[in-house]
């Protein structure tokens, strides 16, 4: 039997309230191609792929150049405008908007986290690698959403490396332990960090109804992964859009 091609966009159901608010969320796969401008890909091809993703999401999508920080951008404000250099995306690791917008975050093994408050129509997105996660990028995103009136926030953690595959050195395990983060064990018996579990715990502490999809980028061939010998070098996207006002 001939296998059907993998879909380029995996839409996530955030519930009836989000559908009624015109909020669409999902994650791209390798079938959508690389969506990052900073990995040596042809910029024209990357921008063309982004247009395809925008069509799937139902409106234009803003992307950023991630620096593993906690800066939250607003697509409707001047600081989020494109830069005048070879990578035109603005620098930041998260987005927040209360007006209709399309927000995208890029990742391979890091966590793409999407946020929505269907009551106010506020949406957010965060790129959370180990550094940004421990620095508080999720808390920064939630704080910006609440400044815009969001109260009942939902979150979904997309494809990311799982706690069994994210090996770290013993030295790093000791360093994060000093921050109150306990290291686990990998498939190979070495120290490992479970970033999705850490993110879920942080979200609960912030009063956010969060869940993880459980798609491991190293194990699942649908996704790019830094730790794969054959699927490195590209970035998929987490995308959330409010398509109506």
Wavefront OBJ file of the C-alpha trace (Angstrom):
o trace
v 0.000 0.000 0.000
v 1.315 3.415 -0.931
v 1.877 5.601 2.130
v 0.157 8.990 2.150
v 2.499 11.974 2.405
v 2.828 13.569 5.832
v 0.682 16.688 6.252
v 2.571 19.979 6.329
v 0.453 21.474 9.115
v -0.886 19.589 12.128
v -3.779 21.619 13.466
v -4.427 21.388 17.207
v -7.926 21.588 18.643
v -7.946 24.159 21.451
v -11.640 23.715 22.054
v -14.973 25.171 20.986
v -14.390 28.534 22.651
v -11.198 29.109 20.651
v -12.907 28.070 17.425
v -15.701 30.540 18.113
v -13.097 33.248 18.793
v -11.490 32.578 15.395
v -8.280 31.140 16.885
v -6.364 28.561 14.848
v -3.285 26.743 16.176
v -0.946 24.089 14.847
v 2.578 22.915 14.134
v 4.344 22.425 10.830
v 6.265 19.300 9.905
v 9.263 18.677 7.658
v 6.760 18.420 4.813
v 6.393 22.208 5.056
v 10.158 22.623 4.697
v 12.574 24.695 6.717
v 11.030 27.980 7.889
v 14.083 29.664 9.448
v 16.200 32.311 7.743
v 19.292 31.733 9.890
v 20.303 28.175 8.953
v 21.883 28.819 5.556
v 18.795 28.093 3.454
v 17.830 30.139 0.385
v 15.885 33.115 1.835
v 13.521 33.274 -1.146
v 12.544 29.655 -0.660
v 12.064 30.137 3.077
v 9.794 33.134 2.512
v 7.796 31.199 -0.084
v 7.289 28.357 2.415
v 6.147 30.873 5.013
v 3.496 32.100 2.598
v 2.194 28.551 2.303
v 2.037 28.277 6.102
v 0.184 31.595 6.278
v -2.417 30.238 3.864
v -2.838 27.136 6.033
v -3.217 29.289 9.161
v -5.690 31.633 7.522
v -3.684 34.873 7.709
v -0.142 36.285 7.563
v 2.238 34.948 10.197
v 4.991 36.926 11.940
v 8.295 35.187 12.701
v 11.263 36.202 14.859
v 14.985 35.506 15.127
v 15.292 33.622 18.419
v 18.139 34.367 20.838
v 17.160 32.177 23.843
v 15.962 35.167 25.837
v 12.690 36.349 27.333
v 11.751 39.278 25.082
v 8.074 39.263 24.116
v 7.237 41.008 20.836
v 3.941 42.577 19.774
v 3.368 42.415 16.000
v 1.355 45.645 16.137
v 4.142 47.706 17.743
v 7.233 49.284 16.121
v 9.801 47.213 18.041
v 8.578 44.124 16.179
v 9.354 45.566 12.745
v 11.817 43.760 10.503
v 15.502 44.624 10.731
v 17.681 45.911 7.916
v 20.150 43.023 7.732
v 20.445 39.584 6.120
v 18.020 38.135 8.689
v 15.065 40.547 8.571
v 13.098 38.902 11.379
v 12.987 40.918 14.633
v 14.907 39.529 17.622
v 12.799 37.934 20.322
v 11.651 34.614 21.698
v 7.940 35.190 22.188
v 4.900 37.001 20.812
v 1.713 38.385 22.283
v -1.231 40.096 20.566
v -4.779 41.001 21.496
v -5.804 42.133 18.012
v -6.130 39.708 15.075
v -2.664 38.457 14.142
v -0.660 35.406 13.150
v 2.265 34.478 15.404
v 4.989 31.924 14.705
v 7.900 30.486 16.682
v 10.622 28.279 15.225
v 12.248 25.204 16.765
v 13.941 21.887 16.118
v 14.364 20.361 19.596
v 13.364 23.416 21.647
v 9.759 23.814 22.776
v 7.265 25.763 20.646
v 4.507 26.802 23.076
v 1.221 28.335 21.900
v -1.144 30.327 24.157
v -4.743 31.510 23.836
v -7.426 33.171 25.923
v -10.627 32.720 23.918
v -12.613 35.122 26.108
v -10.483 38.137 25.183
v -9.044 36.764 21.926
v -5.502 37.282 23.227
v -2.916 34.933 21.738
v 0.748 34.243 22.377
v 3.622 32.036 21.286
v 7.000 31.259 22.845
v 10.225 29.583 21.775
v 11.505 27.849 24.911
v 14.833 26.086 24.816
v 16.610 25.114 28.010
v 18.135 28.555 28.507
v 14.966 30.527 27.791
v 12.780 28.118 29.734
v 14.893 28.454 32.878
v 15.197 32.227 32.348
v 11.391 32.616 32.384
v 10.229 33.075 28.791
v 6.906 31.358 29.530
v 6.264 33.579 32.544
v 7.129 36.658 30.471
v 4.649 35.636 27.780
v 1.861 34.973 30.272
v 2.547 38.303 31.997
v 2.196 40.174 28.703
v -1.049 38.365 27.931
v -2.473 39.250 31.339
v -1.533 42.893 30.856
v -3.825 42.742 27.843
v -6.692 41.354 29.908
v -6.230 37.594 29.478
v -7.382 35.557 32.472
v -8.310 32.042 31.300
v -5.169 31.076 29.360
v -4.750 27.770 27.546
v -1.361 26.528 26.357
v -0.126 23.659 24.229
v 3.482 22.445 24.022
v 4.316 21.197 20.555
v 6.960 18.887 19.093
v 10.170 18.995 21.158
v 12.879 16.664 22.358
v 11.601 14.431 25.146
v 13.129 13.817 28.554
v 14.493 10.417 27.513
v 16.399 11.868 24.543
v 17.750 15.175 25.870
v 21.125 14.137 27.275
v 23.097 16.704 29.258
v 26.513 16.629 30.841
v 26.905 15.814 34.548
v 28.166 19.359 35.027
v 25.034 20.871 33.476
v 22.848 18.499 35.498
v 24.495 19.818 38.666
v 24.073 23.428 37.518
v 20.342 23.083 36.872
v 19.914 21.162 40.129
v 21.123 24.291 41.910
v 18.176 26.080 40.260
v 15.745 23.519 41.650
v 15.441 21.462 38.447
v 16.039 17.751 38.932
v 17.790 15.878 36.139
v 16.455 12.493 35.065
v 17.989 9.647 33.068
v 18.147 9.257 29.309
v 17.582 6.131 27.222
v 21.316 5.516 27.605
v 21.483 5.926 31.390
v 23.085 9.362 31.222
v 21.794 12.595 32.845
v 18.884 14.140 30.956
v 16.407 16.991 31.246
v 12.695 16.729 30.532
v 11.980 20.178 29.103
v 8.282 19.512 28.332
v 7.718 18.403 31.936
v 9.528 21.476 33.255
v 7.363 23.659 31.009
v 4.163 21.951 32.162
v 5.146 22.509 35.780
v 5.912 26.169 35.123
v 2.573 26.644 33.360
v 0.672 25.101 36.271
v 2.487 27.455 38.639
v 1.390 30.373 36.466
v -2.251 29.283 36.594
v -2.249 28.270 32.920
v -4.122 25.230 31.624
v -1.244 23.657 29.711
v -0.702 20.333 28.006
v 1.986 18.706 25.930
v 1.389 16.776 22.721
v 4.173 14.305 23.464
v 5.781 14.413 20.008
v 9.537 13.882 20.430
v 11.488 15.551 17.644
v 14.400 13.112 17.898
v 12.169 10.046 17.717
v 9.466 11.249 15.325
v 10.613 11.438 11.670
v 7.960 14.048 10.865
v 10.077 16.741 12.518
v 13.473 18.414 12.260
v 15.872 17.629 15.122
v 19.345 18.895 16.012
v 20.075 15.467 17.463
v 19.211 13.489 14.372
v 21.891 12.553 11.860
v 19.448 12.926 8.946
v 16.943 15.604 10.050
v 19.095 18.459 11.351
v 19.522 21.852 9.739
v 15.884 22.930 9.521
v 13.230 24.434 11.762
v 9.520 23.713 12.018
v 7.078 26.245 13.396
v 4.415 26.547 16.013
v 1.734 28.867 14.667
v -1.257 30.483 16.329
v -3.537 32.906 14.549
v -6.608 34.892 15.428
v -8.256 35.222 12.063
v -11.310 37.299 13.026
v -11.797 40.273 15.323
l 1 2 3 4 5 6 7 8 9 10 11 12 13 14 15 16 17 18 19 20 21 22 23 24 25 26 27 28 29 30 31 32 33 34 35 36 37 38 39 40 41 42 43 44 45 46 47 48 49 50 51 52 53 54 55 56 57 58 59 60 61 62 63 64 65 66 67 68 69 70 71 72 73 74 75 76 77 78 79 80 81 82 83 84 85 86 87 88 89 90 91 92 93 94 95 96 97 98 99 100 101 102 103 104 105 106 107 108 109 110 111 112 113 114 115 116 117 118 119 120 121 122 123 124 125 126 127 128 129 130 131 132 133 134 135 136 137 138 139 140 141 142 143 144 145 146 147 148 149 150 151 152 153 154 155 156 157 158 159 160 161 162 163 164 165 166 167 168 169 170 171 172 173 174 175 176 177 178 179 180 181 182 183 184 185 186 187 188 189 190 191 192 193 194 195 196 197 198 199 200 201 202 203 204 205 206 207 208 209 210 211 212 213 214 215 216 217 218 219 220 221 222 223 224 225 226 227 228 229 230 231 232 233 234 235 236 237 238 239 240 241 242 243 244 245
